[in-house]
Amino acid sequence: MQENKTAINTQEKLLETKKLQKVFVVGGGFARSKLLAVDDVNFHIYKNEIFTLAGESGCGKSTVSKMLLGFLEPTQGEVYYKGKDIVNLKKWEEKKEFMKEVQSVFQNPFETFNPLRKVDRYLYDTAKQYGITKNGNGKRVEEALKAVGLSMTEVKGRYPNEFSGGQLQRISVARSLITTPSLLVADEPVSMVDASLRMSIVNLFKDLRDKYNVSVLYITHDLATAYYVSDRIGIMFRGNIIEMGGVEEVLMNPKHPYTQMLKESIPEPDPKKKWTERISIKELETEEYMRKGCKFAGRCPFVMEKCKDNMPPEIQTENRMVRCWLYENKGDK
Ligand SMILES: Nc1ncnc2c1ncn2[C@@H]1O[C@H](COP(=O)(O)OP(=O)(O)OP(=O)(O)O)[C@@H](O)[C@H]1O
């Protein structure tokens, strides 16, 4: 891999979604209904950029990432990678090429690796699986480990349980770099990692962007790491992106009432109260997903009559997109 620090390339969209939608059928019998887990999701990721999708649990983040990676078929909408529609790739060669270029980093590194196999074997096998020849194999694995600040001497002959969660997540990132991808899709990559090591993993993404021109789709519920690492951010709520723009604009000067609420929510010191809050949020999930108009209408301090029946459109204002009727007449002309 060539080390090279490059600025975000806003001319080149690496990945783009258009009107992405996923409907799940939930419940059975008379209680059977449709849940729009993801609806009208439009975003893009530039070359050399860290783009974050953030939101509370159950907002549709993972469903988006699964559709991008081809693990789930969208109900409607399109996904383009380097201008190519990847939902309808027919040829195996094209699919394989896409899988090489877009790699994933999973939440739990202990599930990424087979506990009975030595970690270095797993890395070599990944290289082989993607057609990297026996001669180039060792070199590529060594390069990938170097990119995450490790070396083969530290890894060789050791099993997954001999590493800490943080170290293993680094090795998991190294695994995803073996194919020299252009984009990493990292779904909650630090949530299982010890709090003290989270920043080191997040810093690693910045490093990969700056030194190796890798773009990252960072999926998280944690606004602190999102603020620290992202170039741009999209805030999701019940299947929609409700605000999207530069991370500084969106998190320091939020426009959508939901983003404002997220920013102001101070962690509750009383564990009992926190638990109660979580329960009520979970209960709200289905009710909010089923709403006809703005999904946040039930909790919004500025709710208007029209919010209850009409989903707000995407409005461009003050350097960001916001999906809220409050900005209906304040959009950029
Ligand atoms: N296979 C499925 N069948 C039915 N409903 C699903 C399925 N997968 C996800 N959902 C529902 O879709 C909604 C979005 O889920 P998703 O996992 O994408 O959210 P998330 O933001 O990634 O949350 P988390 O971080 O908790 O995984 C939730 O209400 C979830 O229960």
The ligand as a Gaussian input file, in Angstrom:
#p B3LYP/6-31G(d) Opt

LIG

0 1
 N      -34.903000      -9.127000       9.725000
 C      -35.751000      -8.278000      10.308000
 N      -37.069000      -8.544000      10.378000
 C      -37.945000      -7.684000      10.940000
 N      -37.578000      -6.493000      11.475000
 C      -36.264000      -6.153000      11.439000
 C      -35.287000      -7.023000      10.856000
 N      -34.063000      -6.436000      10.972000
 C      -34.273000      -5.252000      11.590000
 N      -35.584000      -5.079000      11.871000
 C      -36.209000      -3.903000      12.505000
 O      -35.865000      -2.770000      11.715000
 C      -35.609000      -1.649000      12.548000
 C      -34.202000      -1.136000      12.265000
 O      -33.266000      -2.101000      12.727000
 P      -31.668000      -1.932000      12.574000
 O      -31.022000      -3.146000      13.169000
 O      -31.336000      -1.587000      11.184000
 O      -31.396000      -0.672000      13.502000
 P      -30.027000      -0.152000      14.114000
 O      -30.108000       1.313000      14.139000
 O      -28.875000      -0.758000      13.399000
 O      -30.108000      -0.705000      15.590000
 P      -29.044000      -1.589000      16.403000
 O      -27.849000      -0.731000      16.593000
 O      -29.761000      -1.900000      17.675000
 O      -28.803000      -2.809000      15.527000
 C      -35.822000      -2.122000      13.993000
 O      -37.138000      -1.806000      14.387000
 C      -35.634000      -3.611000      13.894000
 O      -36.366000      -4.279000      14.923000

